[in-house]
Amino acid sequence: MNEVHVTARGSVVVAETPTFIERLRALPARPGVYLMRDGSGVILYVGKASRLRSRVSTYFGSPYDLPPKIRQMVRRVADFEFIVTESEQEALILESNLIKEHQPQYNARLKDDKSYPFIKIDTTEDFPLVYITRRVREDGARYFGPFASASSVRKTLALLKKLFPYRSCTKTITGNDDRACLDYYIHRCAGPCIGEVDKGQYHEIINQVALFLEGRTDQVVRGIQTRMEDASENLEFERAALLRDQITAIEKVHEGQKVLHLTNENVDVIALAQQNRDAWVEVFFIRQGKLIGRENFLMHRADGDEPAEVLAAFVKQFYSANPYVPRRVLLQYLPDDLKAIEGWLRTKRQGAVYLHVPQRGEKKKLVDMVAQNAAQGLEQLTIKRIHESTNNARATEELQEALSLPRPPTRIECYDISNTQGTNAVGSMVVFEDGRPKSSDYRRFQIKRVAGIDDYSMMREVLTRRFKRLSDARKKGRENGDNFPNGKSDNAWGIIPDLVIIDGGKGHLGAALQIFLELGIDDIPLCSLAKENEELFVPYEKDPIVLPRSSKGLFLVQRARDEAHRFAITFHRQRRSKTSVKSSLDLVPGVGPKRKKMLIRRFGSVKNIREASLEDVASVPGMTLTVARAIKDHI
């Protein structure tokens, strides 16, 4: 057993006893979180315990009592630390946060470590917007989600926009505009900008959006029905007809929602299917007894993880991000730490929450249906991966043959330049491994040494900076006795690509070749892809290589080229946007990044800030009248 140094953060405790057993005995019999580390300090596993001493000691007893996964993990443990908490619920929250932050190898976790998107409605504003956000804050706004992807949110928002006439613009609403935008004339906006609705009437529309997202469509329809009848009695027949059409549209959506025999309960139903290192989790959202939506999530599972463990990990990570918790959650498997999770969810909901595994009846059938959907989703994912793997293998083989490469290009790097008349110039490097994008190895470059319009010089600068790092890494590796023969390195800059693609024609290829010659690189294949005829150029060859239009190899290099272009354009737009705003706002004394962000969020543009009144600018959170006056004077 390796010597272990035990520390406790939060509760400052250091065990300095000479033997390992005594260190374990020094652990407190209190709730907390423990972190297992390997010899390099990498976190292998994060766990929680109601009694740290008892829980952590179980790992270092007889190995035959441990599951294979834990036995394998313990063999790698060289150190551990713990954090004492006030309660087991506190430990559960901290465990979820640490798993998300460190992504330990032996913990089941959501595969995407990004924040999931939500629909946000800030009801504290006079004329609230309905938009996508990835940050959930305690700011008085209402959040709906999470959704598995931004495309799911966009589909929901597109539906909401057809059903409810809320505004989609970011302008300041004064009610005094001379003319409304097109949305008003096609009945997609109620027209608050021209005073067609006041603050109270607009908030009624937003309230209907919120009720619809909660699945309370009956209540929405009743409210619109009342307004329609009032309009009809007042002989406002055109308005009554619009409200009638809105009711029809909502009822059509309502008919498509599966009605379940769950009275008027709000329930989440969660089930999974797992295979190898993947677990596909399905969540069905039932509101007021109707199935209003579903989402699926991909989990990483360690070898030996039981379905109940994976499901418990998902529940903790899912609801730590989700501001809404229903009264009842139906599960396929019961988690071991049921009481702790229920207690945490009750605190979060500020009301009763029950986790339940139904054994019979309608609820059991519902869980089985969700489990079947999870199994189908995982099967489709597996088929898709097999198909992609076959196509990617064929693509790399075609490229190897067409470009006379020494081996199939497993790792491809592609470079592009983006600028506007030479300004805000940037470069991008994207990486494809085994035919798939590897976004963790993407790199962005600000062009620092080239002025004016000179794409060739910009490309030379980007490649110099990238491959100078590679040359340095290879030199250091040789000094350490490692030549990275297979392109492997602990440093991403030191990984040797099997193929480098330049977006452009012969001129760009020549610029790249010059850098390779200057750095003494002669073992990395190089080519360029000219967009006009999709021709590949290679060094020292006069004629281009033209792959068939149906070629998998051509499709792969096009994907890499397009991804490099997208990545460069995105970075260029970010820089250009910052520059354009900087010219007006960053020069105002007292306006820093936070105030600038709040101003742009409220008004949308510098032009709108210029047109707004002094009082409106001063009302922005974090703003003072003095700074608002300075802004108005400056712009």
C-alpha positions as CSV (number, residue, x, y, z in Angstrom):
1,M,0.0,0.0,0.0
2,N,1.4,3.4,-1.0
3,E,1.9,6.0,1.8
4,V,-1.1,8.3,2.0
5,H,-1.2,11.9,3.1
6,V,-4.7,12.7,4.4
7,T,-6.0,16.3,4.5
8,A,-9.3,17.8,5.2
9,R,-10.3,21.0,3.5
10,G,-13.0,23.3,5.0
11,S,-12.4,21.7,8.4
12,V,-8.6,22.1,8.8
13,V,-7.4,18.7,9.9
14,V,-4.1,17.1,9.0
15,A,-3.3,13.5,9.9
16,E,0.4,13.2,10.5
17,T,0.5,9.9,12.3
18,P,3.3,7.5,11.0
19,T,1.1,4.6,9.8
20,F,-1.6,4.4,7.2
21,I,-4.0,2.7,9.6
22,E,-3.7,5.6,12.0
23,R,-4.3,8.0,9.3
24,L,-7.6,6.3,8.5
25,R,-8.5,6.3,12.2
26,A,-7.9,10.0,12.2
27,L,-10.8,10.6,9.8
28,P,-13.8,12.2,11.4
29,A,-17.0,10.3,11.9
30,R,-18.9,13.1,10.2
31,P,-20.5,13.7,6.8
32,G,-18.3,14.8,4.0
33,V,-16.8,14.2,0.6
34,Y,-13.6,12.2,-0.2
35,L,-11.4,12.4,-3.3
36,M,-9.1,9.6,-4.4
37,R,-6.0,10.6,-6.3
38,D,-3.3,8.7,-8.2
39,G,0.5,9.2,-8.0
40,S,0.3,12.2,-10.4
41,G,-2.4,13.9,-8.3
42,V,-5.2,13.2,-10.8
43,I,-8.6,12.7,-9.1
44,L,-9.7,9.2,-9.8
45,Y,-13.0,9.1,-7.8
46,V,-15.2,11.4,-5.8
47,G,-17.6,10.0,-3.2
48,K,-19.8,11.2,-0.4
49,A,-20.3,9.6,3.0
50,S,-22.5,10.1,6.1
51,R,-19.5,9.0,8.2
52,L,-16.2,9.6,6.5
53,R,-14.2,7.2,8.7
54,S,-16.4,4.2,8.1
55,R,-16.8,4.8,4.4
56,V,-13.2,5.5,3.4
57,S,-11.9,2.6,5.5
58,T,-13.9,0.2,3.5
59,Y,-11.7,0.8,0.4
60,F,-8.6,-0.3,2.2
61,G,-9.8,-3.5,3.9
62,S,-9.9,-6.9,2.2
63,P,-9.8,-6.4,-1.6
64,Y,-12.0,-9.5,-2.1
65,D,-15.0,-7.6,-0.6
66,L,-14.8,-4.9,-3.2
67,P,-16.4,-4.8,-6.6
68,P,-14.0,-5.2,-9.6
69,K,-14.2,-1.5,-10.5
70,I,-13.4,-0.3,-7.0
71,R,-10.6,-2.9,-6.6
72,Q,-9.0,-1.6,-9.8
73,M,-9.3,2.0,-8.7
74,V,-7.8,1.3,-5.2
75,R,-4.7,-0.2,-6.8
76,R,-4.1,3.2,-8.4
77,V,-4.8,5.3,-5.3
78,A,-1.7,7.1,-3.9
79,D,-3.3,9.8,-2.0
80,F,-6.7,11.0,-0.8
81,E,-8.3,14.0,0.9
82,F,-11.6,14.8,2.4
83,I,-13.9,17.8,2.9
84,V,-16.1,17.8,6.1
85,T,-19.6,19.1,5.6
86,E,-22.5,20.0,7.9
87,S,-24.8,17.3,6.6
88,E,-25.2,14.5,4.2
89,Q,-27.3,16.6,1.9
90,E,-24.5,19.2,1.7
91,A,-22.1,16.4,0.9
92,L,-24.4,15.2,-1.9
93,I,-24.4,18.7,-3.5
94,L,-20.6,19.1,-3.2
95,E,-20.1,15.6,-4.6
96,S,-22.1,16.5,-7.8
97,N,-20.2,19.8,-8.2
98,L,-16.8,18.1,-7.8
99,I,-17.7,15.4,-10.3
100,K,-18.8,18.0,-12.8
101,E,-15.6,20.0,-12.3
102,H,-13.0,17.2,-12.3
103,Q,-14.7,14.5,-14.5
104,P,-13.1,11.6,-12.5
105,Q,-12.5,8.4,-14.5
106,Y,-14.3,6.1,-12.0
107,N,-17.4,8.2,-11.5
108,A,-20.6,7.9,-13.7
109,R,-21.2,11.3,-15.2
110,L,-22.9,13.2,-17.9
111,K,-20.7,12.9,-21.0
112,D,-21.1,16.6,-21.9
113,D,-19.5,18.8,-19.3
114,K,-21.0,21.9,-20.7
115,S,-24.0,23.6,-19.1
116,Y,-27.3,22.5,-20.6
117,P,-29.5,25.2,-22.2
118,F,-32.7,26.5,-20.5
119,I,-35.5,28.8,-21.6
120,K,-35.3,32.0,-19.5
121,I,-38.1,34.5,-18.9
122,D,-37.0,37.5,-16.7
123,T,-40.4,38.6,-15.3
124,T,-38.8,41.5,-13.4
125,E,-38.5,43.4,-16.7
126,D,-41.3,45.6,-17.9
127,F,-41.5,43.8,-21.3
128,P,-39.7,40.4,-20.7
129,L,-37.9,38.5,-23.5
130,V,-38.1,34.7,-23.9
131,Y,-34.6,33.4,-24.8
132,I,-32.0,30.7,-24.4
133,T,-29.5,30.7,-21.5
134,R,-27.0,28.3,-20.1
135,R,-26.7,29.9,-16.7
136,V,-29.3,29.5,-14.0
137,R,-29.1,32.2,-11.3
138,E,-31.2,33.2,-8.4
139,D,-32.2,36.5,-10.0
140,G,-36.0,36.3,-9.9
141,A,-36.3,35.1,-13.4
142,R,-38.1,31.9,-14.4
143,Y,-36.2,29.0,-16.0
144,F,-37.6,26.0,-18.0
145,G,-35.4,23.0,-18.8
146,P,-32.8,21.7,-19.0
147,F,-32.9,20.7,-22.7
148,A,-30.4,18.2,-24.1
149,S,-29.3,20.6,-26.9
150,A,-29.7,24.1,-28.2
151,S,-31.7,22.7,-31.1
152,S,-34.3,21.3,-28.7
153,V,-34.7,24.8,-27.2
154,R,-34.9,26.4,-30.7
155,K,-37.7,24.0,-31.7
156,T,-39.6,24.9,-28.5
157,L,-39.1,28.6,-29.0
158,A,-40.2,28.4,-32.6
159,L,-43.4,26.7,-31.4
160,L,-44.0,29.3,-28.7
161,K,-43.5,32.1,-31.2
162,K,-46.3,30.7,-33.3
163,L,-48.6,30.4,-30.4
164,F,-47.9,33.5,-28.3
165,P,-47.2,37.1,-29.6
166,Y,-44.3,38.0,-27.3
167,R,-41.6,40.3,-28.7
168,S,-38.3,38.9,-30.0
169,C,-36.5,42.2,-30.4
170,T,-34.0,43.6,-27.9
171,K,-34.9,47.3,-28.3
172,T,-36.0,49.5,-25.5
173,I,-39.8,49.6,-25.4
174,T,-41.2,53.1,-25.1
175,G,-44.5,52.6,-26.8
176,N,-43.9,55.6,-28.9
177,D,-42.3,54.1,-32.0
178,D,-43.7,55.3,-35.3
179,R,-43.9,51.9,-36.8
180,A,-43.7,48.3,-35.7
181,C,-41.6,45.5,-37.2
182,L,-42.8,42.8,-39.5
183,D,-43.6,40.5,-36.6
184,Y,-46.5,42.7,-35.6
185,Y,-48.1,42.7,-39.0
186,I,-48.0,38.9,-39.3
187,H,-49.4,38.6,-35.8
188,R,-46.3,37.3,-34.2
189,C,-45.9,40.2,-31.8
190,A,-48.5,42.2,-29.8
191,G,-46.7,45.5,-30.7
192,P,-45.7,47.0,-27.3
193,C,-43.2,49.2,-29.2
194,I,-46.1,51.2,-30.7
195,G,-48.3,51.1,-27.6
196,E,-50.7,48.4,-28.9
197,V,-50.4,46.6,-25.5
198,D,-49.3,48.1,-22.1
199,K,-47.1,46.5,-19.5
200,G,-50.0,44.6,-17.8
201,Q,-51.3,43.2,-21.1
202,Y,-47.9,42.1,-22.2
203,H,-47.2,40.3,-18.9
204,E,-50.4,38.4,-19.4
205,I,-48.9,37.0,-22.7
206,I,-45.7,36.1,-20.9
207,N,-47.8,34.4,-18.1
208,Q,-49.5,32.3,-20.8
209,V,-46.0,31.3,-22.2
210,A,-45.0,30.2,-18.7
211,L,-48.2,28.2,-18.1
212,F,-47.8,26.5,-21.5
213,L,-44.2,25.5,-20.6
214,E,-45.5,24.0,-17.4
215,G,-48.1,22.0,-19.3
216,R,-51.1,23.9,-18.0
217,T,-52.6,24.4,-21.4
218,D,-56.2,24.2,-20.1
219,Q,-55.6,27.2,-18.0
220,V,-54.1,29.1,-21.0
221,V,-57.1,28.3,-23.2
222,R,-59.6,29.4,-20.6
223,G,-57.8,32.8,-20.2
224,I,-57.7,33.4,-24.0
225,Q,-61.3,32.2,-24.3
226,T,-62.4,34.9,-21.8
227,R,-60.5,37.6,-23.7
228,M,-62.0,36.4,-27.0
229,E,-65.6,36.6,-25.6
230,D,-64.8,40.1,-24.2
231,A,-63.5,41.2,-27.6
232,S,-66.6,39.8,-29.3
233,E,-69.0,41.6,-26.9
234,N,-67.1,44.9,-27.6
235,L,-67.5,44.3,-31.4
236,E,-63.8,43.8,-31.8
237,F,-64.3,41.0,-34.2
238,E,-60.8,41.1,-35.8
239,R,-59.2,40.7,-32.4
240,A,-61.6,38.0,-31.4
241,A,-60.8,36.1,-34.6
242,L,-57.0,36.3,-33.8
243,L,-57.7,34.9,-30.3
244,R,-59.9,32.2,-31.8
245,D,-57.0,31.1,-34.1
246,Q,-54.6,31.2,-31.2
247,I,-56.9,28.8,-29.2
248,T,-57.1,26.5,-32.2
249,A,-53.3,26.4,-32.5
250,I,-52.8,25.7,-28.8
251,E,-55.5,23.0,-28.8
252,K,-53.9,21.3,-31.8
253,V,-50.6,21.1,-29.9
254,H,-52.5,20.0,-26.8
255,E,-54.1,17.1,-28.7
256,G,-50.6,15.9,-29.7
257,Q,-49.6,15.6,-26.0
258,K,-50.2,12.1,-24.7
259,V,-52.7,12.1,-21.8
260,L,-51.8,9.7,-19.1
261,H,-53.8,8.2,-16.2
262,L,-51.9,10.1,-13.6
263,T,-54.7,12.5,-12.5
264,N,-53.2,16.0,-12.5
265,E,-49.8,15.1,-11.2
266,N,-46.4,16.7,-12.2
267,V,-44.0,13.8,-12.6
268,D,-40.6,13.2,-14.2
269,V,-40.0,9.6,-15.3
270,I,-36.4,8.5,-15.7
271,A,-35.0,5.3,-17.1
272,L,-31.8,4.2,-18.9
273,A,-30.1,1.6,-21.0
274,Q,-26.4,1.0,-20.9
275,Q,-23.7,-0.7,-23.0
276,N,-19.9,-0.7,-22.5
277,R,-18.9,2.8,-21.3
278,D,-22.2,4.5,-22.4
279,A,-25.6,4.9,-20.7
280,W,-28.5,6.5,-22.5
281,V,-30.9,8.2,-20.1
282,E,-34.4,9.1,-21.1
283,V,-36.4,11.7,-19.1
284,F,-40.2,12.1,-19.8
285,F,-41.8,15.3,-18.4
286,I,-45.4,14.9,-17.3
287,R,-47.3,18.0,-16.3
288,Q,-50.9,18.0,-15.2
289,G,-51.2,14.4,-16.3
290,K,-50.0,15.0,-19.8
291,L,-46.7,14.1,-21.4
292,I,-45.5,17.5,-22.6
293,G,-41.9,16.6,-23.6
294,R,-38.9,14.3,-23.3
295,E,-35.1,14.7,-23.4
296,N,-32.3,12.2,-23.5
297,F,-28.8,12.4,-22.1
298,L,-25.6,10.4,-22.6
299,M,-23.7,9.3,-19.5
300,H,-20.2,8.0,-19.1
301,R,-20.1,4.9,-16.9
302,A,-17.0,3.2,-15.5
303,D,-16.5,-0.5,-15.9
304,G,-18.6,-2.4,-13.4
305,D,-21.1,0.4,-12.7
306,E,-24.5,-1.0,-12.0
307,P,-27.6,0.6,-13.6
308,A,-28.8,1.9,-10.2
309,E,-25.4,3.6,-9.6
310,V,-25.6,5.3,-13.0
311,L,-29.2,6.4,-12.5
312,A,-28.4,7.8,-9.0
313,A,-25.5,9.8,-10.4
314,F,-27.7,11.1,-13.2
315,V,-30.5,12.2,-10.8
316,K,-28.0,14.1,-8.7
317,Q,-26.3,15.8,-11.6
318,F,-29.6,16.5,-13.5
319,Y,-31.4,18.2,-10.6
320,S,-28.4,20.1,-9.4
321,A,-28.7,22.0,-12.7
322,N,-32.5,22.0,-13.0
323,P,-34.3,24.7,-11.0
324,Y,-37.6,22.8,-11.1
325,V,-38.2,19.6,-9.2
326,P,-41.6,17.9,-9.5
327,R,-43.4,16.4,-6.5
328,R,-42.8,12.8,-7.7
329,V,-40.0,11.3,-9.7
330,L,-40.5,7.8,-11.1
331,L,-37.3,5.8,-11.5
332,Q,-36.3,2.5,-13.1
333,Y,-34.0,1.6,-10.2
334,L,-33.9,2.8,-6.6
335,P,-30.6,4.6,-5.6
336,D,-28.7,3.4,-2.5
337,D,-28.7,6.9,-1.0
338,L,-32.4,7.4,-1.5
339,K,-33.1,9.2,1.8
340,A,-30.2,11.7,1.2
341,I,-31.3,12.5,-2.4
342,E,-35.0,12.9,-1.3
343,G,-33.9,15.2,1.5
344,W,-31.8,17.3,-0.8
345,L,-34.6,17.5,-3.4
346,R,-37.1,18.5,-0.8
347,T,-34.9,21.3,0.3
348,K,-34.4,22.4,-3.3
349,R,-38.2,22.3,-4.0
350,Q,-39.2,23.6,-0.6
351,G,-41.9,20.9,-0.5
352,A,-42.5,17.2,-0.6
353,V,-40.5,15.1,-3.1
354,Y,-40.9,11.3,-3.6
355,L,-38.5,9.1,-5.5
356,H,-40.4,5.9,-6.4
357,V,-39.9,2.7,-8.4
358,P,-43.3,1.5,-9.3
359,Q,-43.9,-2.3,-9.3
360,R,-47.3,-2.5,-11.0
361,G,-50.1,-0.5,-12.7
362,E,-50.0,2.5,-15.0
363,K,-46.9,4.0,-13.5
364,K,-44.9,0.7,-14.0
365,K,-46.1,0.7,-17.6
366,L,-44.9,4.3,-18.0
367,V,-41.4,3.5,-16.6
368,D,-41.2,0.5,-18.9
369,M,-42.2,2.7,-21.9
370,V,-39.4,5.2,-21.0
371,A,-36.9,2.3,-20.6
372,Q,-37.9,1.0,-24.0
373,N,-37.2,4.4,-25.5
374,A,-33.8,4.5,-23.8
375,A,-33.0,1.1,-25.2
376,Q,-34.0,2.2,-28.7
377,G,-32.0,5.4,-28.4
378,L,-28.9,3.5,-27.4
379,E,-29.4,1.0,-30.2
380,Q,-29.7,3.9,-32.8
381,L,-26.5,5.5,-31.3
382,T,-24.6,2.2,-31.7
383,I,-25.7,1.7,-35.3
384,K,-24.8,5.3,-36.1
385,R,-21.3,4.9,-34.6
386,I,-20.7,1.7,-36.4
387,H,-21.7,3.4,-39.7
388,E,-19.6,6.4,-39.0
389,S,-16.6,4.2,-38.0
390,T,-16.9,2.3,-41.2
391,N,-17.1,5.5,-43.3
392,N,-14.3,7.1,-41.5
393,A,-12.0,4.1,-41.9
394,R,-12.8,4.1,-45.6
395,A,-12.2,7.9,-45.8
396,T,-8.7,7.7,-44.2
397,E,-7.8,4.8,-46.5
398,E,-8.8,6.8,-49.6
399,L,-6.8,9.7,-48.4
400,Q,-3.8,7.5,-47.7
401,E,-3.9,6.1,-51.3
402,A,-4.7,9.4,-53.0
403,L,-2.0,11.5,-51.2
404,S,0.6,8.6,-51.0
405,L,0.7,8.8,-47.2
406,P,2.8,6.4,-45.2
407,R,-0.2,5.4,-43.0
408,P,-3.9,6.3,-42.8
409,P,-4.3,9.8,-41.4
410,T,-5.7,9.1,-38.0
411,R,-5.1,12.6,-36.8
412,I,-5.8,15.5,-39.2
413,E,-5.1,19.2,-38.5
414,C,-6.7,21.8,-40.6
415,Y,-5.9,25.6,-40.7
416,D,-7.8,28.7,-41.9
417,I,-7.5,32.5,-41.7
418,S,-10.3,35.0,-41.2
419,N,-10.2,38.8,-41.4
420,T,-12.1,41.8,-42.7
421,Q,-9.9,43.9,-45.0
422,G,-6.9,42.8,-42.9
423,T,-8.5,43.9,-39.6
424,N,-9.1,41.7,-36.5
425,A,-7.2,38.9,-38.3
426,V,-7.3,35.4,-36.7
427,G,-6.3,31.9,-37.5
428,S,-7.9,28.6,-36.5
429,M,-6.6,25.1,-36.0
430,V,-9.1,22.2,-35.8
431,V,-8.3,18.6,-35.2
432,F,-10.1,15.4,-36.4
433,E,-9.2,12.1,-34.9
434,D,-10.5,8.9,-36.4
435,G,-12.7,11.0,-38.7
436,R,-14.4,12.9,-35.8
437,P,-13.8,16.4,-34.5
438,K,-11.7,16.6,-31.3
439,S,-12.7,20.0,-30.0
440,S,-10.5,19.8,-26.9
441,D,-7.4,20.1,-29.2
442,Y,-8.8,23.1,-31.3
443,R,-6.7,26.2,-31.1
444,R,-7.3,29.9,-32.0
445,F,-4.6,32.4,-33.0
446,Q,-4.7,36.2,-33.0
447,I,-2.6,37.5,-35.8
448,K,0.0,39.8,-34.2
449,R,2.8,40.4,-36.7
450,V,1.0,41.0,-40.0
451,A,-0.6,44.3,-40.9
452,G,-2.9,44.7,-43.9
453,I,-4.3,42.1,-46.3
454,D,-1.8,39.3,-46.6
455,D,-3.3,35.9,-46.1
456,Y,0.0,34.1,-46.9
457,S,1.9,35.9,-44.2
458,M,-0.9,35.3,-41.8
459,M,-0.9,31.6,-42.5
460,R,2.9,31.6,-42.1
461,E,2.5,33.2,-38.7
462,V,-0.1,30.7,-37.5
463,L,1.9,27.7,-38.7
464,T,5.1,29.0,-37.2
465,R,3.6,29.4,-33.8
466,R,2.0,26.0,-33.9
467,F,4.9,23.9,-35.3
468,K,7.6,25.8,-33.4
469,R,5.8,24.4,-30.3
470,L,5.8,20.9,-31.9
471,S,9.5,21.2,-32.7
472,D,10.3,22.3,-29.1
473,A,8.1,19.4,-27.7
474,R,9.9,16.9,-29.9
475,K,13.3,18.2,-28.9
476,K,12.4,18.0,-25.3
477,G,11.0,14.5,-25.8
478,R,14.3,13.3,-27.5
479,E,16.2,14.7,-24.5
480,N,14.0,12.6,-22.2
481,G,14.4,9.6,-24.5
482,D,10.9,9.7,-26.1
483,N,10.6,10.5,-29.7
484,F,6.8,10.2,-29.8
485,P,7.0,7.6,-32.6
486,N,3.2,7.2,-32.7
487,G,2.4,10.9,-32.3
488,K,1.6,10.5,-28.6
489,S,2.5,13.1,-26.0
490,D,1.1,14.4,-22.7
491,N,1.1,17.9,-24.3
492,A,-1.4,18.5,-27.1
493,W,1.1,20.8,-28.9
494,G,3.5,17.9,-29.0
495,I,1.2,15.5,-30.8
496,I,2.3,14.8,-34.4
497,P,-0.4,15.0,-37.0
498,D,-0.7,12.4,-39.7
499,L,-1.8,15.1,-42.2
500,V,-2.0,18.9,-42.2
501,I,-4.6,20.5,-44.4
502,I,-4.4,24.2,-45.4
503,D,-7.6,26.0,-46.6
504,G,-6.5,27.5,-49.9
505,G,-4.7,26.9,-53.2
506,K,-1.1,26.6,-54.3
507,G,-0.1,29.9,-52.7
508,H,-1.3,28.9,-49.2
509,L,0.5,25.5,-49.7
510,G,3.7,27.3,-50.6
511,A,3.5,29.5,-47.5
512,A,3.0,26.4,-45.3
513,L,5.8,24.5,-47.0
514,Q,8.2,27.4,-46.4
515,I,7.6,27.2,-42.6
516,F,8.0,23.4,-42.6
517,L,11.4,23.8,-44.4
518,E,12.5,26.6,-42.0
519,L,11.6,24.4,-39.0
520,G,13.2,21.3,-40.5
521,I,9.9,19.4,-40.6
522,D,10.0,16.8,-43.3
523,D,8.0,13.9,-41.9
524,I,4.5,15.5,-41.7
525,P,2.4,15.2,-44.9
526,L,1.0,18.5,-46.1
527,C,-1.7,19.5,-48.6
528,S,-4.1,22.3,-49.4
529,L,-7.8,22.2,-50.4
530,A,-8.9,24.8,-53.0
531,K,-12.5,25.5,-52.6
532,E,-13.4,26.5,-56.2
533,N,-13.0,23.0,-57.7
534,E,-12.4,21.1,-54.4
535,E,-8.9,20.2,-55.6
536,L,-6.1,18.9,-53.4
537,F,-2.6,20.2,-53.9
538,V,0.5,18.6,-52.5
539,P,4.1,19.9,-52.4
540,Y,6.3,19.4,-55.5
541,E,3.4,18.2,-57.6
542,K,2.2,20.5,-60.4
543,D,-1.2,19.0,-61.0
544,P,-3.9,18.9,-58.4
545,I,-5.4,15.6,-57.0
546,V,-9.1,15.5,-57.8
547,L,-11.1,13.0,-55.7
548,P,-14.4,11.7,-57.0
549,R,-17.4,13.7,-55.7
550,S,-18.8,10.6,-53.9
551,S,-15.4,10.0,-52.2
552,K,-15.5,9.5,-48.4
553,G,-12.0,10.9,-48.3
554,L,-13.1,14.1,-50.0
555,F,-16.1,14.4,-47.6
556,L,-13.7,14.1,-44.7
557,V,-11.3,16.9,-45.8
558,Q,-14.3,19.1,-46.7
559,R,-15.7,18.6,-43.2
560,A,-12.3,19.5,-41.7
561,R,-12.0,22.6,-44.0
562,D,-15.6,23.8,-43.2
563,E,-15.0,23.3,-39.4
564,A,-11.8,25.3,-39.5
565,H,-13.6,28.0,-41.4
566,R,-16.5,28.0,-38.9
567,F,-14.1,28.1,-36.0
568,A,-12.1,31.0,-37.5
569,I,-15.2,33.0,-38.5
570,T,-16.7,32.7,-35.0
571,F,-13.5,33.9,-33.3
572,H,-13.2,36.8,-35.9
573,R,-16.7,37.9,-35.2
574,Q,-16.1,37.9,-31.4
575,R,-13.0,40.1,-31.9
576,R,-14.8,42.4,-34.3
577,S,-17.8,42.7,-32.0
578,K,-15.5,43.6,-29.1
579,T,-13.6,46.2,-31.2
580,S,-16.8,47.9,-32.4
581,V,-18.2,48.2,-28.9
582,K,-14.9,49.2,-27.5
583,S,-14.7,52.3,-29.7
584,S,-17.8,53.7,-28.0
585,L,-18.2,52.4,-24.5
586,D,-14.8,51.2,-23.2
587,L,-13.5,54.8,-23.5
588,V,-16.1,56.1,-21.0
589,P,-14.6,56.5,-17.5
590,G,-16.4,54.2,-15.0
591,V,-17.6,51.7,-17.6
592,G,-16.0,48.3,-17.1
593,P,-16.8,44.9,-18.6
594,K,-19.8,44.3,-16.3
595,R,-21.5,47.6,-16.9
596,K,-20.9,47.3,-20.6
597,K,-22.4,43.8,-20.6
598,M,-25.5,45.0,-18.7
599,L,-25.9,48.0,-21.1
600,I,-25.7,45.9,-24.2
601,R,-28.0,43.3,-22.7
602,R,-30.6,46.0,-21.9
603,F,-30.4,48.1,-25.1
604,G,-28.9,45.7,-27.7
605,S,-26.6,48.2,-29.4
606,V,-24.7,51.5,-28.9
607,K,-27.2,53.1,-31.2
608,N,-30.1,52.2,-28.8
609,I,-28.1,53.5,-25.9
610,R,-27.6,56.8,-27.7
611,E,-31.3,57.1,-28.3
612,A,-32.4,56.1,-24.8
613,S,-33.1,58.7,-22.2
614,L,-30.7,59.5,-19.4
615,E,-33.1,57.9,-16.8
616,D,-33.3,54.7,-18.8
617,V,-29.5,54.4,-18.9
618,A,-29.3,55.2,-15.2
619,S,-31.9,52.4,-14.4
620,V,-29.6,49.7,-15.7
621,P,-28.4,47.4,-12.8
622,G,-25.0,48.6,-11.5
623,M,-25.3,52.0,-13.1
624,T,-25.3,55.4,-11.4
625,L,-26.6,58.7,-12.7
626,T,-23.1,60.1,-12.9
627,V,-21.8,57.3,-15.1
628,A,-25.0,57.4,-17.2
629,R,-24.5,61.1,-17.8
630,A,-20.9,60.4,-18.8
631,I,-22.0,57.7,-21.3
632,K,-24.6,60.0,-22.9
633,D,-22.1,62.8,-23.1
634,H,-19.5,60.6,-24.7
635,I,-21.6,58.7,-27.3
